[in-house]
Amino acid sequence: MSLSSPTGAPTTRELIARYDAHAPRYTSYPTAAQFTPAVGAAEWGAWLAAAPLDRAVSLYLHIPFCKRLCWYCGCNTRAMNRVGVMSSYVDLLLKEADLVLARIGERDGRRVRVGSIHLGGGTPNMLPPQELERLFAGLADRFDLGDCFEIAAELDPEVLTQDWVEAAGRIGLSRASLGVQDLSPRVQAAVNRPESFETIRWAADALRAQGVTSLNLDLMYGLPLQAVENVVTTVAQVATLRPDRIALFGYAHVPWMKPHQKLINEADLPGPEARFAQSQAAARYLATKGWQPIGLDHFALPHDSMAAAARAGRLRRNFQGYTTDEAPVLIGLGASSISRTPQGLVQNHAQERDWRSAVAAGDLPVARGVAVDPRDAFVGEIIERLMCDFTVDVAEITRERGRDIAEVAAVWPRLCRFQLDGLVTIDGAVLTVTDLGRPFVRAVCAAFDPGAADIEKRHARVV
C-alpha cells in the first residue's frame, strides 16, 4: 500500500491518522476494561450453579511464573524459580477447582466434562515436570477428561527441557505455542528476551516427537529497534519449521498499566506507519508460503483446525485470542484468570498473594466481573463475527436473538466515514470489512461499542 495516492483515495498515512486510536482487542464483549468489583464471588457462585453443562466446559489455568521478565510483556507474571512456591501454587489451583465444583453442585451424579484445557502464563513450563503431572492427575480426579480433545500450553523455548517435554507427552499435550517475538539479537536485547533460532527449532522438534500435533509460534511487530527487515527475516526463519499456526501480534506499549515497560526506550519504538509496514510485509510473506490469514493477526496452514473453522464460519474469539473452542462455559483457575458463562464474565485477583489468600480461606477468588444481558450478547455476537469473519449480517443476528435492529441504528451513521474511505461496504444490513479495512477492524467494532471511548486509554492502539 502506497503512502501517497494520485487518485484522491486516502493514503496509508491518512488512514492511520484517522483510525489509529486506542481500541479494545475485543477478546470479549463487554471487554475486561468494563469489569467492576460490583460483580464478585457471590455472582460467580450463582452463575456456576446455573451453568449449562450439557456440553463439555473448557478449563484455563494461569501459571504466573517466568524465568525472567521480558520488558514488552503485558501478561500477569513474575520472575520465580523456587520449587516450593510453585508446588504450593499447584495445591491452590486444585483447591480452587474444588471450590468451583462445590458451587456447581451435583448434576445427575456425573462429573463435569472438560473438552479442552489451556495452560497460560507466565510460563507454564516453569512448573517442574513432577508438578505438571501432579496438576493433571488432580484435574483427572476432579473432572471427566474422557472427551478432552485438546490440551494446550504457552511455552518459553529458553526454559524448555527434555524432561518437561516428556512429562507433557504423558499428560497428552496436543497443542503448543512457542514465544519467539523476534530473532534479531539487537531487538531481543532491547526487550530483555535473548533466544536463539536453534533453541526454537529444538523445542519444535522435541514437542512434535512427544505427540504435539498443532504447533503455534508467537511473533511480534512494533518492538523497539525493529524494522521491516527484522520482521520478515524472523518470519522467514520460523517458516522453515512449518508451524501449523503463526500469531503476529502488535506490541502494546502501555507503561501506565505495565510499569516494567518503562524499561523500554520509547525513542526506539517504531511509529504507526512503520508498525503498519511491518505487519503488512509479514502477512504478505506468509501468504506466499501457504499460510491462510485468520482474522486480524493469525495465520494457519490449510490443514489446521483453525483454518477449517475460519472457512466454515465457526471461528471464535476469547481471552486467548482466536480459537476453535465453542464451549459456552470457560472456567479459569489461578491468579488473574478470566471465566465465562452465558450470564457473565469474572476475573480472579490479579495479585497472586490476594488470590492465594482467598483460595486458602475457602472463598472463590473473584475480584471483578460484568453481567452480560441480552443486549450485550447481541452486540457481542456482531463484534465477534466482524473480528472473525470480517462480515456480519446484522438483520440475521437480530432475528435469531429476537432483538430490534433499531438498537444499533445509531451505529450506521458512525460507519459512513469507514465506507467513504473504502474500509467497509454496507449492503442493507450486511456490513463487510474490505481488504483495505482489515487492519482497522478493531476501530470498526468500536463503532458498535458505546463504552469504547470512555475507556480508550485502557487499550492499545489499533495499528
C-alpha positions as CSV (number, residue, x, y, z in Angstrom):
1,M,0.0,0.0,0.0
2,S,1.4,3.4,-1.0
3,L,1.9,6.3,1.3
4,S,0.7,8.6,-1.5
5,S,-2.3,8.4,-3.8
6,P,-2.8,10.3,-7.0
7,T,-6.5,9.2,-7.3
8,G,-7.8,11.1,-4.3
9,A,-8.3,7.9,-2.3
10,P,-6.9,8.2,1.3
11,T,-3.3,7.3,1.7
12,T,-2.0,4.9,4.3
13,R,-0.7,7.8,6.3
14,E,-4.1,9.4,6.2
15,L,-5.9,6.2,7.2
16,I,-3.6,5.7,10.1
17,A,-4.1,9.3,11.3
18,R,-7.9,8.9,11.2
19,Y,-8.3,5.4,12.7
20,D,-5.2,4.5,14.8
21,A,-6.9,5.3,18.0
22,H,-6.9,3.2,21.2
23,A,-9.5,0.4,20.9
24,P,-10.2,-2.9,22.6
25,R,-8.9,-6.1,21.2
26,Y,-12.4,-7.5,21.6
27,T,-11.5,-10.8,23.0
28,S,-14.8,-10.5,24.8
29,Y,-17.8,-8.1,24.9
30,P,-18.2,-6.5,27.3
31,T,-14.4,-6.1,27.5
32,A,-12.3,-6.7,30.6
33,A,-11.9,-3.0,30.9
34,Q,-15.6,-2.9,31.8
35,F,-15.4,-5.3,34.6
36,T,-16.2,-3.8,38.1
37,P,-15.9,-5.0,41.7
38,A,-19.7,-4.9,41.8
39,V,-19.7,-8.4,40.3
40,G,-17.7,-10.8,42.5
41,A,-17.6,-14.2,44.2
42,A,-21.4,-14.3,45.0
43,E,-22.4,-13.7,41.4
44,W,-19.8,-16.2,40.1
45,G,-21.1,-18.8,42.5
46,A,-24.7,-18.3,41.4
47,W,-23.6,-18.4,37.7
48,L,-21.7,-21.6,38.3
49,A,-24.8,-23.2,39.9
50,A,-26.8,-22.3,36.8
51,A,-24.1,-23.0,34.2
52,P,-25.2,-25.2,31.3
53,L,-23.4,-28.5,31.5
54,D,-25.0,-30.3,28.6
55,R,-21.8,-29.6,26.7
56,A,-18.2,-30.0,27.9
57,V,-16.6,-27.0,29.6
58,S,-13.2,-25.5,28.9
59,L,-10.5,-25.0,31.6
60,Y,-7.9,-22.2,31.6
61,L,-5.1,-22.4,34.2
62,H,-2.9,-19.4,34.7
63,I,0.7,-20.0,35.7
64,P,2.2,-16.6,36.7
65,F,5.9,-17.6,36.8
66,C,8.7,-16.8,34.4
67,K,12.5,-17.3,34.3
68,R,12.9,-13.6,33.5
69,L,10.8,-10.5,33.0
70,C,10.5,-9.6,29.3
71,W,10.1,-5.9,29.1
72,Y,7.4,-5.9,26.4
73,C,5.2,-8.3,28.4
74,G,1.6,-7.4,29.1
75,C,0.8,-10.6,31.0
76,N,0.3,-11.2,34.7
77,T,3.6,-12.8,35.7
78,R,6.7,-12.5,37.9
79,A,10.2,-13.9,37.8
80,M,10.3,-17.0,40.0
81,N,12.3,-20.3,40.2
82,R,11.5,-21.6,43.7
83,V,10.0,-25.0,43.6
84,G,8.2,-24.7,46.9
85,V,6.3,-21.6,45.7
86,M,5.3,-23.3,42.5
87,S,4.3,-26.5,44.3
88,S,2.0,-24.6,46.7
89,Y,0.5,-22.8,43.7
90,V,-0.5,-26.1,42.2
91,D,-2.1,-27.1,45.6
92,L,-4.2,-24.0,45.5
93,L,-5.1,-24.4,41.8
94,L,-6.6,-27.8,42.7
95,K,-8.3,-26.3,45.8
96,E,-9.8,-23.6,43.6
97,A,-11.1,-26.3,41.3
98,D,-12.8,-27.9,44.4
99,L,-14.4,-24.6,45.3
100,V,-15.8,-24.2,41.7
101,L,-17.1,-27.7,41.7
102,A,-18.8,-27.2,45.0
103,R,-20.7,-24.2,43.6
104,I,-21.7,-26.2,40.5
105,G,-23.1,-28.9,42.7
106,E,-24.3,-32.4,41.9
107,R,-25.7,-32.8,38.3
108,D,-27.1,-36.3,37.9
109,G,-24.2,-37.8,39.7
110,R,-21.9,-37.1,36.8
111,R,-18.6,-35.3,37.0
112,V,-18.2,-32.1,34.9
113,R,-16.9,-32.9,31.5
114,V,-14.0,-31.0,30.1
115,G,-13.4,-30.6,26.4
116,S,-10.2,-28.6,26.4
117,I,-7.5,-27.4,28.8
118,H,-5.3,-24.4,28.2
119,L,-2.2,-23.6,30.3
120,G,-1.3,-19.9,30.0
121,G,1.0,-17.5,31.7
122,G,3.6,-16.5,32.5
123,T,5.5,-19.6,31.5
124,P,3.7,-22.9,32.2
125,N,6.9,-24.8,31.6
126,M,8.4,-23.1,34.7
127,L,6.4,-25.8,36.6
128,P,8.8,-28.7,37.4
129,P,7.7,-31.8,35.4
130,Q,6.5,-33.6,38.5
131,E,4.3,-30.7,39.4
132,L,2.8,-30.6,35.9
133,E,1.9,-34.3,36.2
134,R,0.6,-33.8,39.7
135,L,-1.6,-31.0,38.5
136,F,-3.1,-33.1,35.7
137,A,-3.6,-36.1,38.0
138,G,-5.5,-33.7,40.3
139,L,-7.7,-32.4,37.4
140,A,-8.4,-36.0,36.3
141,D,-9.5,-36.9,39.9
142,R,-12.0,-33.9,39.8
143,F,-13.3,-33.7,36.2
144,D,-14.3,-36.1,33.5
145,L,-11.4,-35.7,31.0
146,G,-12.6,-38.6,28.8
147,D,-13.8,-36.2,26.0
148,C,-10.9,-33.8,26.3
149,F,-9.9,-33.2,22.7
150,E,-7.2,-30.6,23.3
151,I,-4.5,-29.8,25.9
152,A,-2.6,-26.7,25.0
153,A,0.2,-24.7,26.7
154,E,2.1,-21.5,26.1
155,L,5.8,-22.2,26.4
156,D,9.1,-20.4,26.6
157,P,11.7,-22.3,24.5
158,E,14.6,-20.9,26.5
159,V,13.4,-22.8,29.7
160,L,12.0,-25.9,28.0
161,T,13.8,-29.2,28.9
162,Q,13.6,-32.7,27.6
163,D,12.2,-33.9,31.0
164,W,9.4,-31.3,30.8
165,V,8.6,-32.3,27.2
166,E,8.4,-35.9,28.1
167,A,6.1,-35.1,31.0
168,A,3.9,-33.0,28.6
169,G,3.7,-36.1,26.4
170,R,2.5,-38.2,29.3
171,I,-0.3,-35.7,30.2
172,G,-1.4,-35.6,26.5
173,L,-0.2,-32.2,25.4
174,S,-1.6,-31.8,21.8
175,R,-1.0,-28.1,21.0
176,A,1.8,-25.8,22.0
177,S,2.6,-22.1,21.5
178,L,6.2,-21.1,21.5
179,G,7.1,-17.5,22.2
180,V,9.5,-16.2,19.6
181,Q,8.7,-12.5,19.1
182,D,11.8,-11.5,17.0
183,L,15.1,-13.3,16.2
184,S,17.3,-10.2,15.9
185,P,19.8,-10.1,18.8
186,R,19.6,-6.3,18.8
187,V,15.8,-6.3,19.2
188,Q,16.0,-9.1,21.8
189,A,18.4,-7.1,23.9
190,A,16.1,-4.1,23.7
191,V,13.3,-6.1,25.3
192,N,15.3,-8.5,27.6
193,R,14.4,-11.6,25.6
194,P,17.5,-13.5,24.4
195,E,16.7,-16.6,22.3
196,S,18.3,-18.4,19.5
197,F,16.7,-20.0,16.5
198,E,18.4,-23.3,17.3
199,T,16.7,-23.3,20.7
200,I,13.3,-22.8,19.0
201,R,14.0,-25.5,16.4
202,W,14.9,-28.0,19.1
203,A,11.8,-27.2,21.1
204,A,9.6,-27.6,18.0
205,D,11.2,-31.0,17.1
206,A,11.0,-32.2,20.7
207,L,7.4,-31.3,21.2
208,R,6.3,-32.9,17.9
209,A,8.2,-36.1,18.9
210,Q,6.1,-36.3,22.0
211,G,2.8,-36.0,20.2
212,V,2.1,-32.3,19.8
213,T,0.1,-32.2,16.6
214,S,-0.5,-28.4,16.3
215,L,2.4,-26.0,16.8
216,N,1.9,-22.2,17.0
217,L,4.7,-19.6,17.1
218,D,4.0,-16.2,18.6
219,L,5.8,-13.3,16.7
220,M,5.6,-9.6,17.3
221,Y,5.9,-6.3,15.4
222,G,6.3,-2.8,16.7
223,L,9.1,-3.7,19.2
224,P,12.0,-1.3,19.9
225,L,14.6,-1.1,17.2
226,Q,12.5,-3.4,15.0
227,A,12.2,-2.7,11.2
228,V,10.5,-4.5,8.3
229,E,13.7,-6.4,7.6
230,N,13.8,-7.8,11.2
231,V,10.2,-8.9,11.0
232,V,10.5,-10.5,7.6
233,T,13.8,-12.2,8.4
234,T,12.2,-13.7,11.6
235,V,9.1,-14.9,9.7
236,A,11.2,-16.4,7.0
237,Q,13.3,-18.4,9.6
238,V,10.4,-19.7,11.6
239,A,8.5,-20.6,8.4
240,T,11.2,-23.2,7.8
241,L,9.8,-25.1,10.8
242,R,6.3,-25.2,9.1
243,P,4.4,-24.4,12.3
244,D,0.7,-25.1,11.9
245,R,-0.2,-21.6,13.2
246,I,1.6,-18.3,13.5
247,A,0.3,-15.4,15.6
248,L,1.6,-12.0,14.7
249,F,0.8,-9.5,17.5
250,G,1.5,-5.8,17.6
251,Y,3.4,-4.7,20.7
252,A,1.1,-2.8,23.0
253,H,3.1,-0.1,24.8
254,V,1.0,0.7,27.9
255,P,3.6,1.6,30.6
256,W,0.8,3.3,32.7
257,M,-0.6,-0.2,33.1
258,K,2.6,-2.3,33.0
259,P,5.3,-0.3,34.8
260,H,8.1,-2.6,33.7
261,Q,7.6,-1.4,30.1
262,K,9.2,1.9,31.2
263,L,12.5,-0.1,30.8
264,I,11.9,0.2,27.1
265,N,13.4,3.3,25.5
266,E,10.3,4.9,23.8
267,A,12.6,6.7,21.3
268,D,13.4,3.2,19.9
269,L,9.8,2.3,19.2
270,P,8.7,2.4,15.5
271,G,5.9,4.9,14.7
272,P,2.5,3.8,13.4
273,E,3.4,3.9,9.7
274,A,6.5,1.7,10.4
275,R,4.4,-0.7,12.5
276,F,1.8,-0.9,9.7
277,A,4.5,-1.7,7.2
278,Q,6.0,-4.4,9.4
279,S,2.7,-6.2,9.9
280,Q,1.7,-6.0,6.2
281,A,5.2,-7.2,5.0
282,A,5.0,-10.2,7.3
283,A,1.4,-11.0,6.2
284,R,2.4,-10.9,2.5
285,Y,5.3,-13.2,3.1
286,L,3.2,-15.8,4.9
287,A,0.6,-15.7,2.2
288,T,3.2,-16.5,-0.4
289,K,4.4,-19.5,1.7
290,G,0.9,-21.1,2.1
291,W,-0.4,-19.8,5.4
292,Q,-4.0,-18.7,5.4
293,P,-4.8,-15.4,7.1
294,I,-7.1,-15.9,10.1
295,G,-8.8,-12.8,11.5
296,L,-6.7,-9.9,12.4
297,D,-3.4,-11.4,13.5
298,H,-3.3,-15.2,13.0
299,F,-2.2,-17.4,10.1
300,A,-2.7,-21.1,9.7
301,L,-1.8,-23.8,7.2
302,P,-4.9,-25.1,5.3
303,H,-5.0,-28.4,7.2
304,D,-5.1,-26.8,10.6
305,S,-8.4,-26.9,12.6
306,M,-8.3,-23.0,12.9
307,A,-8.1,-22.7,9.1
308,A,-11.0,-25.1,8.8
309,A,-13.1,-23.2,11.4
310,A,-12.4,-19.9,9.6
311,R,-13.5,-21.4,6.3
312,A,-16.7,-22.7,7.9
313,G,-17.6,-19.5,9.7
314,R,-17.0,-21.3,13.1
315,L,-14.0,-19.2,14.3
316,R,-14.4,-17.8,17.8
317,R,-12.8,-15.2,19.9
318,N,-11.9,-15.5,23.6
319,F,-9.2,-14.3,26.1
320,Q,-6.6,-16.4,24.4
321,G,-7.4,-14.7,21.0
322,Y,-8.7,-16.6,18.1
323,T,-9.9,-20.1,18.9
324,T,-11.9,-23.1,17.6
325,D,-13.3,-23.6,21.1
326,E,-17.1,-23.2,21.1
327,A,-17.7,-24.2,24.7
328,P,-20.3,-21.9,26.4
329,V,-18.6,-22.2,29.8
330,L,-14.9,-21.4,30.4
331,I,-13.6,-21.9,34.0
332,G,-10.5,-20.0,34.7
333,L,-8.2,-21.1,37.6
334,G,-5.3,-19.2,39.0
335,A,-4.3,-15.6,39.6
336,S,-5.8,-13.1,37.1
337,S,-7.6,-15.8,35.1
338,I,-10.9,-15.0,33.4
339,S,-14.0,-17.2,33.4
340,R,-17.2,-17.0,31.3
341,T,-20.7,-18.4,31.4
342,P,-23.7,-17.1,29.4
343,Q,-24.6,-15.0,32.5
344,G,-21.4,-13.0,32.6
345,L,-17.6,-12.8,33.0
346,V,-15.4,-12.7,36.0
347,Q,-11.7,-12.3,36.7
348,N,-9.7,-13.6,39.7
349,H,-7.5,-11.4,41.8
350,A,-4.5,-10.3,39.6
351,Q,-2.2,-10.1,42.6
352,E,-1.0,-13.7,43.4
353,R,-1.0,-13.0,47.1
354,D,-4.6,-11.9,47.1
355,W,-5.6,-15.0,45.0
356,R,-3.7,-17.3,47.4
357,S,-5.4,-15.7,50.5
358,A,-8.9,-16.0,49.1
359,V,-8.5,-19.7,48.0
360,A,-6.8,-20.6,51.3
361,A,-9.7,-19.1,53.1
362,G,-12.2,-21.2,51.1
363,D,-13.5,-18.3,49.0
364,L,-13.9,-18.0,45.3
365,P,-11.0,-15.6,44.4
366,V,-13.0,-13.3,42.2
367,A,-12.0,-9.6,42.1
368,R,-14.3,-8.2,39.5
369,G,-16.6,-9.0,36.6
370,V,-19.5,-8.0,34.5
371,A,-23.0,-9.4,33.9
372,V,-24.0,-10.0,30.3
373,D,-27.5,-9.0,29.4
374,P,-29.3,-10.0,26.2
375,R,-28.3,-6.7,24.5
376,D,-24.7,-7.3,25.4
377,A,-24.9,-10.7,23.9
378,F,-26.4,-9.3,20.8
379,V,-23.7,-6.6,20.3
380,G,-21.1,-9.1,21.3
381,E,-22.1,-11.5,18.5
382,I,-21.9,-8.7,16.0
383,I,-18.4,-7.7,17.1
384,E,-17.2,-11.3,17.3
385,R,-18.3,-12.1,13.7
386,L,-16.6,-8.9,12.5
387,M,-13.4,-9.8,14.3
388,C,-13.5,-13.4,13.0
389,D,-15.2,-13.2,9.5
390,F,-14.9,-9.5,8.6
391,T,-18.5,-9.6,7.6
392,V,-21.8,-9.7,9.6
393,D,-25.5,-9.8,8.7
394,V,-26.9,-7.7,11.5
395,A,-30.5,-8.4,10.4
396,E,-29.9,-12.2,10.7
397,I,-28.5,-11.9,14.2
398,T,-31.3,-9.6,15.1
399,R,-33.9,-12.2,14.1
400,E,-32.0,-15.1,15.8
401,R,-31.8,-13.2,19.1
402,G,-35.2,-11.7,19.0
403,R,-33.8,-8.2,19.1
404,D,-34.9,-4.9,17.4
405,I,-32.4,-3.7,14.8
406,A,-33.2,-0.2,16.0
407,E,-30.9,-1.0,18.9
408,V,-27.9,-0.5,16.7
409,A,-29.4,2.1,14.4
410,A,-27.1,4.8,15.8
411,V,-24.1,2.8,14.6
412,W,-24.8,3.2,10.8
413,P,-24.0,6.9,10.7
414,R,-20.8,6.3,12.5
415,L,-19.8,3.8,9.8
416,C,-20.2,6.4,7.0
417,R,-16.6,7.6,7.3
418,F,-15.3,4.0,7.1
419,Q,-17.5,3.5,4.0
420,L,-16.3,6.7,2.3
421,D,-12.7,5.7,2.9
422,G,-13.2,2.2,1.4
423,L,-12.7,0.3,4.7
424,V,-16.2,-1.2,4.7
425,T,-19.1,-1.9,2.4
426,I,-22.8,-1.8,3.5
427,D,-25.4,-3.8,1.7
428,G,-28.7,-3.4,3.5
429,A,-27.9,-4.8,7.0
430,V,-24.8,-6.7,5.8
431,L,-21.6,-5.0,6.9
432,T,-18.3,-6.2,5.3
433,V,-14.8,-5.1,6.1
434,T,-12.8,-4.7,2.9
435,D,-9.2,-5.9,2.5
436,L,-8.2,-2.3,2.9
437,G,-10.1,-2.1,6.1
438,R,-8.9,-5.3,7.8
439,P,-6.0,-3.8,9.7
440,F,-8.5,-1.3,11.2
441,V,-11.3,-3.8,12.1
442,R,-11.0,-3.0,15.8
443,A,-11.9,0.6,15.0
444,V,-15.0,-0.7,13.1
445,C,-16.0,-2.9,16.0
446,A,-15.6,0.1,18.4
447,A,-18.4,1.8,16.5
448,F,-20.8,-0.7,18.0
449,D,-19.4,-0.3,21.5
450,P,-20.9,2.6,23.4
451,G,-18.3,2.3,26.1
452,A,-15.2,2.2,23.9
453,A,-14.5,6.0,24.1
454,D,-14.9,6.1,27.9
455,I,-12.1,3.6,28.4
456,E,-9.9,4.4,25.5
457,K,-6.6,4.8,27.4
458,R,-7.0,1.3,28.8
459,H,-6.3,-0.2,25.4
460,A,-3.5,-0.4,22.8
461,R,-3.6,1.4,19.6
462,V,-5.4,-0.1,16.6
463,V,-2.3,-0.2,14.4
